[in-house]
Amino acid sequence: MPFVQIAVTKDGVTREQKQRLILGVTQLLKDVLDKDFHLTHVIISEVEPDNWGLGGEQVTDIRQRQNKS
């Protein structure tokens, strides 16, 4: 019974995109590892950009800087 957890920032991911992620990851596990499609769990966690860091910075600050460019 595979369990996959995906973390994304809270902004900008639509319900349809989440569904595509769930289906795609489930199909990938079926294709690569022959895991039962109906026993694969996919959890999508949405994280506030202030709570996500990359390279020592909050994602919020990185995005603000990129939007000014």
C-alpha positions in Angstrom: 0.0 0.0 0.0 2.0 3.0 -1.2 1.7 6.3 0.5 2.9 9.5 -1.3 3.0 12.9 0.2 3.3 16.0 -2.1 3.9 19.4 -0.6 3.1 22.6 -2.6 2.7 26.2 -1.7 -0.9 27.2 -1.0 -1.3 29.7 -3.8 -1.9 28.9 -7.4 -2.7 25.2 -7.4 -6.1 24.4 -8.7 -8.4 21.5 -7.8 -8.0 20.2 -11.3 -4.2 20.3 -11.1 -4.4 18.4 -7.7 -6.5 15.8 -9.4 -4.0 15.4 -12.2 -1.2 15.0 -9.6 -3.1 12.3 -7.7 -4.0 10.4 -10.9 -0.5 10.8 -12.4 1.4 9.7 -9.3 -1.0 6.7 -8.8 -0.5 5.7 -12.4 3.3 6.0 -12.1 3.4 3.7 -9.1 1.2 1.2 -11.0 3.4 1.4 -14.1 6.8 1.3 -12.4 6.3 -0.8 -9.3 3.1 -2.6 -10.3 1.3 -1.3 -7.2 -2.5 -1.7 -6.9 -4.1 1.4 -8.2 -6.9 1.3 -5.6 -4.5 0.9 -2.7 -2.3 3.9 -3.4 -2.7 6.9 -1.1 -1.7 10.4 -2.3 -1.8 13.3 0.1 -1.3 16.9 -1.0 -0.3 19.3 1.7 -0.6 23.0 1.0 1.9 25.2 2.8 1.8 28.9 3.2 4.7 30.5 1.2 5.9 32.2 4.5 6.4 28.7 5.9 8.5 27.4 3.0 12.1 28.2 2.7 14.6 27.8 -0.2 18.2 28.8 0.0 17.8 30.4 3.4 14.9 32.6 2.3 11.1 32.5 2.5 9.4 31.7 -0.7 7.3 34.8 -0.2 10.4 37.0 -0.4 11.8 35.1 -3.4 8.5 35.6 -5.3 8.3 39.3 -4.5 11.8 39.8 -5.8 11.1 37.8 -9.0 7.9 39.8 -9.6 9.8 43.1 -9.5 12.2 41.9 -12.2 
